[in-house]
């Protein structure tokens, strides 16, 4: 899979969780990318995504900034 295709897949997973009411709770950066923990505030569900592409890391970072401002 090309890096762009991988980015699109990761972005779609992030968007799906955000659209379903999840919020970014924690980010753990490591050599393989970043593990991003999402939590649903009402249902108390937690999901973790491994984000490997630089563009997807920039994307969730911008969402995290927006989330912290609202």
N, C-alpha and C positions, 0 to 999 in steps of 0.2 A: 504494500500500500504506500502510495506517495505521501510525503509529509503533509501536503495540502489536504489530501483525503483524510488523513489521520486527524488533522486539525478540525475539519468539518464534522467528523464523527464525535470528537471530544466536545466541540461547541454545542452540537445537538443534544448530547447527554446533559450538559450544564443547563442549557435552555429548558429542557424537559423538567428538570428538578425545580428550577426557579419558577416556571409557569405553574407548577403544582404546589406552590406555597413553601418550598424549602428555602432556607437561608444558609449562607456560608457561616459555619461555626468556627472552623479551625483549618489552618493550612500548615502542612509539614513539608518543607522543601528537602529534597534529598538528591542523590546522584541520578536517579531515574526520572526525575521531574518533580512532581508535587502530589502529595495525597491531600485531597480536599474533602473535609467532612461537612456534609449538609445535614441540617436538622429541620424537621417540620415542627413548628412551635405548638400547634394544636394537637397533632396526632402523636407527638413524641417519637417519631420515626427518625432514624439516622441512616444516611447513605454515604459511602466513601467512594470517590472517583480518583483514579490514578491519571494524572494529566502529564503527558510526556512532551508535547510540543511547546515551543516557546510562544507561539501565537496564542495558543489556548491558555497558557499561564498569564499572558498579558490580558486576555479577554476576561478571565475570572477575577483578575486584579481590579479591572475597571468596574466590574459588578460589585466587588467588595467595597470599593470606594463609594459607589452609589448607595449601597446598602447602609453604610455607616453614616451617610448624610441624611437619610430619611428616618 
